[in-house]
């Protein structure tokens, strides 16, 4: 079952360009070289420009956990972490997905492989360019589960 990893972070205005430059520098390394990584997004709040959201989707939770445990991961995301004043990590299993424009009542629109037999692994089409994963700084306020 796919996993969605969510990081809520604060990046002060004076560090925004450094944060985005660090993101840009490593995004394709993650998308092209980390097993199980499907996609990522980095988003800035419409109402609080210092609040950011980084999401990533993984084929299986174990794929993310294996990547997160590596020294390579810690070194790769260090420049982004150094720009953050707060970070919180949340982890979810993807249980259902609905594609835009899907007809009401069309079970195939759920993106979960309606033609597959019950209990089969869901299908996933990556639709977003990849971005790096971020490990929260050790002293982050409001740190979520490890």
Buried (B, 14 or more C-beta within 10 A) or exposed (E): EBBBBBBBBBBEEEBBEBBBEBBEEBBEEBBEEBEBBBBBEBEBEEEEEBBBEBBBBBBBBEBBBBBBEEEEBEEBBBBBBEBBBBBBBEBEEBEEBEEEEEEEEEEEBBBBBEEEEEEEEBEBEEEEEBBBBBBBBEEBEEBBEE
